[in-house]
Amino acid sequence: MVSVQSVYFSVLCRIQPNADTRKKQLDAWCSLVINYCHHKKISQIDVNELEKSPLFSNAKIGRTLPSEGIRVVLQELAAKGNLEFTDKTKRQCLIMWRTPEEWGRILYRWVTNSGYQNTVCTLFELSHGDNTVGEEFHGLDEWLLKRAILSLAKENKAELFASGDGEGVKFY
């Protein structure tokens, strides 16, 4: 696993021109960003703040991945399905340490193991309810939970619907 301390190495502080080396480097950066965001429970990123963050900058040794390198890493994360820009200027983005499909599989495993098939739940119950404490998806942002459910809906395993003040889901 790549760690934030890897920014100590100069090879990670500039995007490499050789295609094979570049692929390995981008894989390492993507892994680092995903693990960092997962650990810090970060789901939204302001791209302008990234250059100053410990993720891409090491003040102790004066090394920083330049903004164009950061953009390359973010584009790679977007291509892998782990990041989505939320504005046309690409300054704000959503980061997903797991794709909606991966969250959907985790959620559905819980549904089948807990006997919630053919049951209706609110999104609040799923992300903040007592029955999901300790589950990986407990506390998941609503926008990502919805996407996970929509991925299950494509497989006819769930249906998302409006319910009073919020939204609900029926699992099949």
Buried (B, 14 or more C-beta within 10 A) or exposed (E): EBEBEBBEEEEBBEBBEEEEEBEEBBEBBBBBBBBBBBEEEBBEBEBEEBBEBEBBBBEEEEBBBEEEBBBBBBBBBBEBEBBBBEEEEEEBBBBBBBBBBBBBBBBBEBBEEEEBEEEEBBBBBBBBBEEBEEBBBBEBBBBBBBBBBBBBBEEEBBBBEEBEEEBBBBBB
